[in-house]
Amino acid sequence: MGSRVYQFGAADPIVLTLYPEAILAGNVTDAGGEGLPNLNVIARRSTFDETGHHWRQVDATRTRSDGTFRLAMMAGDYSVQVRAMSQPQSGQEMYLPVSVPAESSSIKEAIHLRPGEVSEIHLTPETRKGYEVTFALGSGSRRGFPRLTARGNNGLTIPLSPRTSRSDQDTLSVVLPSGTYLLSGFSEMGGGSEEAETSITVPDHDIGGVELHFSKTPAMPVEVEMEQGATSDNATPPTAQSLGLTLVSIATNGDAIEQSFPANVQRDQTAIFSPPSGTYRLRGRSGGPWFVTQASCGGTDLLTQNLVVTPGTGSVPIRIVVSNQTGTLSGTVTLAGQPAPGWVYLVSATPSVTPVVMVRAGSSGSFSRSNLPVGTYRMVALERRIGADFEDPATMAAFLDRAQSVTLNAGGQQTLSLAAVPAAELPQ
């Protein structure tokens, strides 16, 4: 690790800290220890921002002829998934997807890569004989080629690569091992999206006659209204788009891709969410003059609970209440008693669509953030930005000796000094 300082005229100097890459080396073998070539390896990095936790796909490769692979990536926490590049023919052995950590594991069990270090993992995919499942797409309004997944009773999600019948474009076939699955399909189009879902049981032979009927995903209107007490200036309520309202999936869809569905504007200028079935959290953008004080869908409080969308949910509106009663926070970050650049993390004690706000302190150590929602925050300053879940109380607990609490009132301004946690004390 090293640092370089660049000076451009009278502007503040730019300090670049260089970290060596981390290496993830792996070996994928069958049960007998024989290397498995040409399998797809997907690496996802655990990241955190103001909207919460995300698994971001950052790299992909294939196993070599001896079953090994090697990825050079920046330090951090990762998950790795190995799966077959294509589906086999009926009656052949198929390799089931395998992940480290397992899909049901917590973030704390992720693979931790340190700068300049080599980490090694060994994966052995389960092999099962596959059988052809032929199904009709039904007579719905589906257009485009659907994305299909099968989720077994054991929780394993298998991305599917369907084959189209040459004689009938609405007849597809996939290969699955014996077992019971929830077969799901999703298709995005210019005029909206459609989904389908059905349960199937695959015996130890090929089956047909399965029907997968697509229907439009529910259009959930977004209704935005002002809270009583909003100031008369700037009294036009914001739109769902200006608030950055987005539904973010809790679980990945089996393709190592996190799904996010922002509110869409219709021709009549109304906004809707149209997500497929799944579990979502509502997130929004910070920094504007308005913030969300209430969010609900039916009897679900979307500031404290997840939104569960199921087939046939219907067009239940999402009600958003906003306020522009905000405050301003400013101050100075110090390191070893001297003003220094850093990152300030503000964790709201009040449920919010933006539970964590990050503010950058410049080279002089000063920082300022206006239009912050009123309420109480826990704050900590760090010498550098880190990928940590500050929504988890255990994360802030590690910095209790330097954390502070601050309460912002409408129209008020708070100024304070924060001693930063040195980079040497932060996780690598």
KATA-V929888 format. One record per backbone hydrogen bond with DSSP energy under -0.5 kcal/mol. CO is the residue of the C=O (numbers start at 1). NH is the residue of the N-H. If there is no record, write none. Layout:
co:CO nh:NH
co:CO nh:NH
This chain:
co:2 nh:18
co:4 nh:16
co:6 nh:14
co:7 nh:9
co:8 nh:11
co:13 nh:15
co:14 nh:6
co:14 nh:16
co:15 nh:17
co:16 nh:4
co:16 nh:18
co:18 nh:2
co:21 nh:116
co:22 nh:73
co:23 nh:25
co:23 nh:119
co:24 nh:71
co:25 nh:121
co:26 nh:69
co:27 nh:29
co:27 nh:123
co:28 nh:36
co:30 nh:33
co:34 nh:30
co:35 nh:37
co:38 nh:85
co:39 nh:63
co:40 nh:83
co:41 nh:61
co:42 nh:81
co:43 nh:58
co:43 nh:59
co:44 nh:79
co:45 nh:47
co:45 nh:56
co:47 nh:54
co:49 nh:52
co:50 nh:356
co:52 nh:49
co:54 nh:47
co:54 nh:56
co:55 nh:57
co:56 nh:45
co:59 nh:43
co:61 nh:41
co:63 nh:38
co:64 nh:67
co:67 nh:28
co:68 nh:64
co:69 nh:26
co:71 nh:24
co:71 nh:73
co:73 nh:22
co:76 nh:113
co:77 nh:46
co:78 nh:111
co:79 nh:44
co:80 nh:100
co:81 nh:42
co:82 nh:98
co:83 nh:40
co:89 nh:92
co:92 nh:130
co:94 nh:96
co:94 nh:128
co:95 nh:84
co:98 nh:82
co:100 nh:80
co:102 nh:105
co:106 nh:109
co:107 nh:110
co:110 nh:112
co:111 nh:78
co:111 nh:113
co:113 nh:76
co:114 nh:117
co:117 nh:23
co:117 nh:119
co:119 nh:25
co:121 nh:27
co:123 nh:29
co:126 nh:96
co:128 nh:94
co:129 nh:178
co:130 nh:91
co:131 nh:176
co:132 nh:134
co:132 nh:207
co:133 nh:174
co:134 nh:210
co:135 nh:172
co:136 nh:212
co:137 nh:214
co:146 nh:148
co:147 nh:186
co:148 nh:160
co:149 nh:184
co:150 nh:152
co:150 nh:158
co:151 nh:182
co:152 nh:155
co:156 nh:152
co:156 nh:158
co:157 nh:159
co:158 nh:150
co:160 nh:148
co:160 nh:162
co:163 nh:173
co:168 nh:165
co:168 nh:171
co:170 nh:137
co:170 nh:172
co:171 nh:165
co:172 nh:135
co:173 nh:163
co:174 nh:133
co:176 nh:131
co:179 nh:202
co:180 nh:153
co:181 nh:183
co:181 nh:200
co:182 nh:151
co:182 nh:184
co:183 nh:198
co:184 nh:149
co:185 nh:196
co:186 nh:147
co:187 nh:194
co:189 nh:192
co:192 nh:189
co:193 nh:217
co:194 nh:187
co:195 nh:215
co:196 nh:185
co:198 nh:183
co:200 nh:181
co:201 nh:203
co:202 nh:179
co:207 nh:134
co:210 nh:136
co:211 nh:213
co:212 nh:214
co:215 nh:195
co:218 nh:220
co:219 nh:221
co:220 nh:273
co:221 nh:223
co:221 nh:318
co:222 nh:224
co:222 nh:271
co:223 nh:320
co:225 nh:322
co:227 nh:230
co:232 nh:235
co:235 nh:237
co:239 nh:243
co:240 nh:245
co:241 nh:244
co:243 nh:285
co:245 nh:263
co:246 nh:248
co:246 nh:283
co:247 nh:261
co:248 nh:281
co:257 nh:253
co:259 nh:249
co:261 nh:247
co:264 nh:272
co:266 nh:269
co:270 nh:266
co:271 nh:222
co:272 nh:264
co:273 nh:220
co:278 nh:309
co:279 nh:250
co:280 nh:307
co:281 nh:248
co:283 nh:246
co:291 nh:323
co:294 nh:321
co:295 nh:302
co:295 nh:303
co:296 nh:319
co:297 nh:300
co:299 nh:301
co:300 nh:297
co:300 nh:302
co:301 nh:304
co:301 nh:305
co:302 nh:282
co:306 nh:308
co:307 nh:280
co:307 nh:309
co:308 nh:310
co:309 nh:278
co:310 nh:313
co:314 nh:316
co:317 nh:298
co:317 nh:319
co:318 nh:223
co:318 nh:320
co:319 nh:296
co:320 nh:225
co:321 nh:293
co:321 nh:294
co:322 nh:227
co:323 nh:291
co:324 nh:326
co:325 nh:374
co:326 nh:411
co:327 nh:372
co:328 nh:414
co:329 nh:369
co:330 nh:416
co:331 nh:367
co:332 nh:418
co:333 nh:340
co:334 nh:420
co:335 nh:338
co:338 nh:335
co:342 nh:361
co:343 nh:345
co:343 nh:382
co:344 nh:346
co:344 nh:359
co:345 nh:347
co:345 nh:380
co:346 nh:348
co:346 nh:357
co:347 nh:378
co:353 nh:284
co:355 nh:348
co:357 nh:346
co:359 nh:344
co:361 nh:342
co:362 nh:365
co:365 nh:333
co:366 nh:362
co:367 nh:331
co:369 nh:329
co:372 nh:327
co:375 nh:408
co:376 nh:349
co:377 nh:406
co:378 nh:347
co:379 nh:404
co:380 nh:345
co:381 nh:421
co:382 nh:343
co:386 nh:388
co:388 nh:390
co:389 nh:392
co:391 nh:393
co:392 nh:395
co:392 nh:396
co:393 nh:397
co:394 nh:398
co:395 nh:398
co:396 nh:399
co:397 nh:400
co:399 nh:402
co:399 nh:403
co:404 nh:379
co:406 nh:377
co:408 nh:375
co:409 nh:412
co:412 nh:328
co:414 nh:330
co:416 nh:332
co:418 nh:334
co:418 nh:420
co:420 nh:422
co:421 nh:383
co:422 nh:425
co:423 nh:426
